[in-house]
C-alpha cells in the first residue's frame, strides 16, 4: 500500500477510535479538559511519528499505546495539576496513591474492553504483569468508598440488575426513578452520594436533564451515565461525562465505573 493510499485509511481509523480514547482519557484523569489535553497531545505525536502503527498492532491498540507513552512521559497529571482545587485536586491526590499502571489496566479492561494481551501491548509490559495489575487494581479500588447510590433507569430488568450489582459492592441503593420528574423527587426526598443514570427515560425525558437539575439542588456528587449510543455523547462539542457505560454492559463495566466514580468523587456532567 502506498503512502498516499495509507494516509486516508489511517486517519479514518484514528477518527473512529478517537471518541473512545477521549472517554478513556477523561476516566483516567477524572476531568474532561485534562483528558482532552492528553488525547490532543497523542494526536500531535502521531502526526510527527506514525511508527507505532508499524508494530503489527490493531489500530485501536496502537492508538492507546501512543497515548500511554505520552501519559508516562509526562509523569501523569498529578504534578501538573498543582493549581487545581476542590474535587479536581482530590481526584489528583487519589490518583497519586495508586500503584502505577493498575488504574490504567483496570480502565482498559473494564471500560474499553481490551483483553490482557492488548493491555500488555498498550502498557509495554508482559501479559503476566498486565494480569497482576488488574488484580491489584480490583483490590485497591473495590470497596474503597461505599455510599448511597440513586439509579435512574426506565427498564425494570436493567434497573434490578444494576441494583443487585451495586448492592453487591456494599453500596446502598436509595431507589430507582423511571422519569426525570421521578428522579428529581427521589433526590429531594433522599439525597444520594452518587447517581447512576440512563440517558433516555420512559416518558422520553432526559436523564441528562434529570442529573443536571439534581446536581443544581444537592451539589456535586459523582455520576455514571449509561447509554446504547456513546458516540452521540463523545463528540467534544460540549461537556461530557467522565464515566460512561455502553449498553449492553457487563457486570465488570458497572463495577469498574462505579468504583472509579466513587474513588474520584468527581465527574463532569452534560449540559442539557
Secondary structure, 3 states (H helix, E strand, C coil): CCHHHHHHHHHHHHHHHHHHHHHHHHHHHCCHHHHHHHHHHHHHHHHHCCHHHHCCCCHHHHHHHHHHHHHHHCCCCCHHHCCCCHHHHHHHHHHHCCCCCHHHHHHHHHCCCCCHHHHHHHHCCCHHHHHHHHHHHHHHHCCCCCCEEEEECCCHHHHHHHHHHHHHCCCEEEEEECCHHHHHHHHHHCCCCEEEEECECCCCCEHHHHHHHHHHHHCCCEEEEEECCHHHCCCCCCCCCCCEEECCCCHHHHHHHHHHHHHHCCCCCCCC
